[in-house]
Amino acid sequence: MEFRKNDLVTLEIEDCGIDGEGIGKADGFTVFVKDAVIGDTVTAKIIKAKKNYGYGRLMEVLKSSPYRVEPKCAFARQCGGCQLQALSYDQQLVFKTNKVKGHLERIGGFTDIPMEPIIGMDELFHYRNKAQFPVGRNKEGKIVTGFYAGRTHNIIENRDCALGVAENKEVLDRVIAHMEKYGIEPYNEATGKGLVRHILIRYGYFTKEVMVCLILNGNKIPKEDALVESLREIPGMTSITINVNKKRSNVILGEEIRLLWGQEYITDKIGDISYQISPLSFYQVNPRQTQKLYAKALEYADLHGEETVWDLYCGIGTISLFLAQKAKFVRGVEIVPAAIENAKENAKLNGLENTEFFVGKAEEVLPREYKKNGVYADVIVVDPPRKGCDETLLETMVEMNPERIVYVSCDSATLARDLKYLCERGYELRKVCAVDQFGMTVHVETVCLLGKRKPDATVKLSVDMDDYYRIINGKDGE
């Protein structure tokens, strides 16, 4: 049977895709349905049809899966940020484990994968310490803030995200009230006009410090003193800044930061290490789980105080400083200059003098330092962005021949690709552990341990000792 756009189909959802969508079949025709859960029986409308498969919109759940739960957030389907809110948490962990395992098998070609149990979350909501809220006007002309609907730039109004902290709503209410009172326009992407683009909020989970950064299409906001006075009433307020971004692009943050009040940073902790975090800093959004993630990375690194370690893509030194507690010396590399300055300050803040940080691309800095300056590594820790590692970097890692490589990944597909490269060149995959940093979403972190491959066989040699001594004494051939 041929299916076309707008056809209604009844499906039993038997599997799920890597983006959390349910998968069912109608007369052999595979349909991917967002918001459907394994075990559901649903009615879906075909919104896009190919020859053998299509995409459907969930219209009705005819029979609920035993794994289906009521989403905590009323905007879960519209927003698209929480793809798995309708799936029970134990099944979310199963999904994420299978996602990592599937990528390692299909892309990496691995079998008998040494996977440890996934590390789940204790607190499933209100775990994000950072949020960036776009500001605009709705169809009625009201100033709104919230999140973009999936694959669009239409703002779903929501000031109290179920994944964010309670302080977010208080900040947003006060900023929007200030804009309404003084006639301040939100930014309009279509025209490039308007002032307030985004509101960035950071929260220190262990210090309770709050940061507010207003991203503006201009240099200042009217009645700054009044806004500061209002925001200072929020408990924990520590930093109020303006970020200037006049470019017509989708990039949220510009390069210029101006302090309105307080400090340019907040401080938070992961384990025993304190970090200063600025508006531009990369810092893991779930600090409680990050402590578990870094503890696993440190376990895999197996440091005893004599090792030299390279931390590639080090950010503000989050993993570097964790490692420095146990290593002889740690060198970190990061392309963002401000992050490296933060890393150096964080090392001083924690009294760690056995660190050195480099600004630049990891794939350029590591080969240079290794080939020109002869630096080496007993252990390499790498935590790249979603695109994974540049092949030049992987090549240098193999040439440096460290005893262990610890790979921390936020994308198991590029992880699998890079592990395949390394394991084809002298390394073996010894341990894999998924860590759920992002409950209710399809994203998952993974920590892997690679070690030098053990010889497949032992070659036994029989040596005539008379011949041996004759050769070493230079008398061979006499």
N, C-alpha and C positions, 0 to 999 in steps of 0.2 A: 504494500500500500504506500502511496506517495503522500507525504505530509507537506503542507504549505503554511506560510505565515498566517496567523490568526486561527488556525485549527485548534480545537480543544482536544486534549488527550487525557486519558486516565492512566496513571503510572504507579507501579509499586517501586519505591525507591530502594535500590539494592546496594548502592555504593555511593561514595562521595569523591569529588575531585579535589585537587590540591588547593583550590580556593574555597573549599567548604560546601560547594554546591552539591545538591543531591543528584544522583544519576539513576534514571529508569529507562525502560524500553517499551515501545509500543510497536508490535508487529516487527520486531527486529530493528526498529529505528531508535537510536539512542538519543535521549533528551537530557540536557543538563538544566537543573532547576534550582536557582538561588532560593535560599530559605527553606528548602525541603530537607528532611532529616532521614537518615537510613531507617527503614522500617515503616515510614509513612506510606499511605496510599493517598494520592493527590490528583486533583484536576489541574492541568497546566495549559496555558495558552502559548502556542508556538510564536516566538517573536523573531526568530531567525532560523531558516532552514537550509541545510546543506544537503548533499546527496544521501549520506548515511547517518547524519546526526543533526541535531538542532539545539536551540536554546529556548527554554520556556519560562514564562512568568507564573509563579504560584498563584492559583486562583482560589483553591479551596483544599483544605485537608479533610479528606473523606474518612480516614482512619489514622489516628495519631500513633506514632512510633512510641514504644516504651522508653525511648531515649529522649523524647521531646519534652521540653520544659517551657514554662511561661517566661518570656524575656523580661528582665528587670526594667529595661528602658522602653518607653512607648514609641521611641523613634528608631528602634533597632533596624527595622527593615528599610526605612527611608534613608537613614544615614549611611549605612553600609560599612561603618567603621568596625562594628562588632559582628562579624560574619557568622559566629557560632553561638550567639546568645540563646538560641532555641534548642541547643544540644546540651545534654547533661554533662557536667564537668568530667566525670570519669570517662565518658566517651570522647570528650575533647582531647584528653590525654592519649587515648587509643588512636585517634585521628592523627595527632602530631607525631606519635611514635611511628605510625605506618608511613607518614609522609617522609620522614627522614630515612627510614629503612628503604622505602620504595625508590627514592632518588639515588641512594648508594648502590642499590642493585641495578637499576635501569641505566643510570648515567655513568656510575663509577665501575660497574661490572663486578662488584663485590659479592661474595657468597659467605655464608657462615659469619655474618657480621657480629662482632663482639659487643653487643649493645647492653648497656646497663639500664635499669628501670628509669623511666623519665622522672625528673624532679618537678613535682607539681607545686602549685601555689596554695598557701594557707588562707590568704584573703583574696577573694575572687573579684572584688570591685573596689573602686576608689584607690587604686594602686598607682596611678600615673602621677609622677611628680612634675610633669611638664605638659602644657597644652597651648596650642596656637589657634586662636579664634579669629576667623575672618569677620569683618564688619561690613554691612551693606544695608540696603533698604529692600523691604519685601514689596509685593505687588500693591499693597495698600499705602506704601510710602513710609512705613514705620521703620525706624532704625532697628536692625536685628543683628544678632551674632549667634554663632553656633558652629556647625560643621558643614562642609560641602556634602551634598548627596553623592552617592557613588558615581564616579566617572563624569561628574558635572561640576560646575562652579555655582550651582544653586544652593544657597545657604538654608539648611534645615535649622530653624531657630531652636536652640537648646542651651541654656546657661548652666545646666546642672547635669553634666555628663556622668553616667553611672561609673565610668572608669576613672574620672578625675576626682580631685579633692574638693571638700566642701568650700574651701576658700575661693575657688574659682568663681562661683556664683556671686559672692559678695563683691569681688573685684569687678566683674562684668556689670553688675547692677549699678555700681558707682560710676564707672566710666561712661556707660550709656546715658545715665542721668545727667552727667556733666555735658555730654554732647548735645542732648536735647535742650538743656537749660540755656546754653550759649550758642545754639544754632550751628554746631560744628558738623560738617558734612562727612559721611563715610566715603571711602574711595569707591569709584565706579570703574570697573575693569574695561568696560566698553568705551568710555570716553577718556579715561586717564585723568579725570577730574576728581575732586574730593580729597580729604586729608587723611582720615584714620583708616589704615589698611587692615592691620591685625592687632590683636592684643595677646601678648605672650606672657604666660604666668609660669613661674617655677616655684616649687615648694620643697623645703628641706624636711624630709620625713623624720630625721632624727634630731634636727635642731629647731624645727617648727618655723624656720625663717621663710618669708614670702618675698618674691621678686615680681615686679610688674614692669614690662617693657612695651611701650606703645610704638608700633611700626607706622611711621608717617610718610605721606607723600609731600613732605615739607620739613622745615627745620624746627618748628615749635608748634605747640597747641595753645589756643587761646585760654586765658585765665589759668595758667599753669599752677600758680600758687593755690588757687581754690581746689584744683584737682588733687594736688599733693596733700592738702589739709584733709580732704575727704578720705583718701587712700590710707593715710597714716593712722586713721582710727581702727583699721583692721589689725587684730592681734598678730604679732609676728612680722609685720611689714618692715623690711630691711633695705630694699633697693627699689627705687623708681627711676627708670631711664627712658630715653627716647632713642629709637633707632631710625635713621633717615634712609629711606629707600624711594627714590624718585624714578626708578627705572620701570618701564612698562614691560614687565615679565612676570612669570609665575614664581620667581624666587622670592621667598618671604622676607628674608632679612637683608638689609644693606650692610655696608661696612662701617658706617659712622655711628658711634654711640655717644650720647650726651647724658650726663647724670643730672637728674632733677632733684633727687633727695636721697640721703643715706649713702650706701656703698654701691660700687659697680658690680658687686658679686654677693652671693649668699654662700654659706658654708653648709656642707652636709657630710655624713660619714658612711662608709661602707666598712664594716668590721671595725678595726682599730685605726683606720686611715681616714683623715679628714681631707676634704676637697673644697677648694674655692671654685664656684661655678658662676660664670658670667653669662650674659644673654646669648653670646655666640658659641659657648662651650658645647661640645658633644659630651653628654653624660647619660648613662643608661636611665630609662624612664621608670624602671621598677626597682628601686634600691634594695628592697627586701630580697627579691629573687636574685638580684645582681650579686649580693653577698654569697649566695649559694653557687651561682655560676662561677665566680672568681675562686671560690674555695675548691671547686672541682678542677678548674684550670691549674691552680696551685698544687693540688694533689697529683695531677698528671705530670706536672713539671718535675716533681720529685727532687726538690732542691735541698741541699745539705750544707750550704754555706760556702762552698768552694766553686760554684758554677758562675760562668759568665753568660748572661742572657741577653738576647735581642727581643724587644717588644715592637712589632711592626704594626703600624696604624694605631699608635698609642693614645691619640686624643689628648686629654688633659692629664694623662699619666695614671689613669684609673687602675689598669692591670699592672703597669710598671711598678707602682709603689707597693702593690700587694706582693709582687715577686721580690722586690728589694728587701723585704723583711726576712727573706730566707736565702737570697742569693749573695754571691760575692760582689757582683757588679751587674747593673742593668743598663742597657742603652735603648732608648726609645726613639721612634721615627714617626713624624706626623707632618702632613702637607700644610696645615693651617698654622701660620705663625702665632696667632693669639693663643691657640691651644698649647703650643710648646711653652709660651711664656707662663701660662697657667700651670703646666706640668712642672716647670722649674720652681714656681712659687709653692706648689703643693709639696714638692720634695723638701723645701726649706721648712714649710709649715709642720711637717711630720718628722723633721730632724734626720732625714735620710740623705746621706752624703755619697752613697755608692750608686749614683745614677748620672747619666749623661743623656741629653736630648738633642735631636737633630731636626731641623726644619727641611722638608723636601718630600718628594715622592719616594715611597719605600723602594720602588723598583729602580730608582737612581741612586739613592743614598747607600743602600746595602752593598750593591756591587762596587761602588766607589770606595767605601771604607774597607771592604774585604780585599779588593785587588790592589789598591794603591797604598793603603795604610796597614794591611795585614791583620785587621781585627778578625776575631773568630767568635764562635758561640758553642757552648756546651748544649744549650737549649735555645730554641727559637719559639717564641709565642707570636701568633699572627691572628689578628682580629679585623679582617678587611670589611669594606662596605659590601653591599649586596652583589656587586659585579664580581666579587672574588679577587684573586691575586693575578697580577700581570705575569705572563709566562717568564719574562726576564727575571722577575723576583723569585719565582719558583726554581728557575735554573741556578740562581746564585745560592739559594738555600741548599740545594743538592750539592753544589760545589763546596760549600762550607762544611758539609758533612757533620752536623750536630748529632749528638747522641739521641736527642729527643726533639720532636716538633709537636707543639700543642696548637691545634687549629680551633679557634672559636669562630663560629659562623652564625650569621643571621639569615642565610639563604642556603638551604640544604642542596639545591640544584648546583650552584656554583661550587659549593663545598665538595660535592661528589666528583665534579670535573677536576678540581685541583688535587684531591686525594688520589685520583687515578694517575695523574701526572707523577706525583711523588712516589707512589707505590710501584710505578713502572721503572723507577730509577733508584732502587736500593732501599726503600723504606717499606714497612709493613704496618697495617692498621691494627692497633692493639686494643684500643678501648674507644667506645662511642657512648656519649650520654646526652640525651636531649634535655633541655631545661625550659620549662614554660615561663617565659618572661611576660607574656601578653595574653592573659586569660580572656576568653570570649572572642578572640581573633584567630586567624589561621596561621599567624606567625609563630615561629619557634626558634630558639637558639640551640646550638649543638656544640659540644666540646669533644674533640677527638685527640687521641694520643697516637702518635706515630713513632716507631723506633726503627733502628737499623735492622734490615732483614737478616735473619739468621741464615747461615749457609744451609743449603738443602741436603748436603752430604759431606761426609768427612773423607778426605783422601789419605790413605795410609801409605807411607813410603818406607821402603827397606833400604838402609844405607850401610854400605861396607865401610867400617870405621877406618880401615887402612887407606882406602881411597880418599875418605874425608880428610884425614890428616895430611896426606900427600898433596891434596889440592890447596888447602889453606896455607901450607908451608911453601907453596910455589914450586913444587917438584913434579907437578903433573906433566906427563909426556916424556919424562926422563927414561 
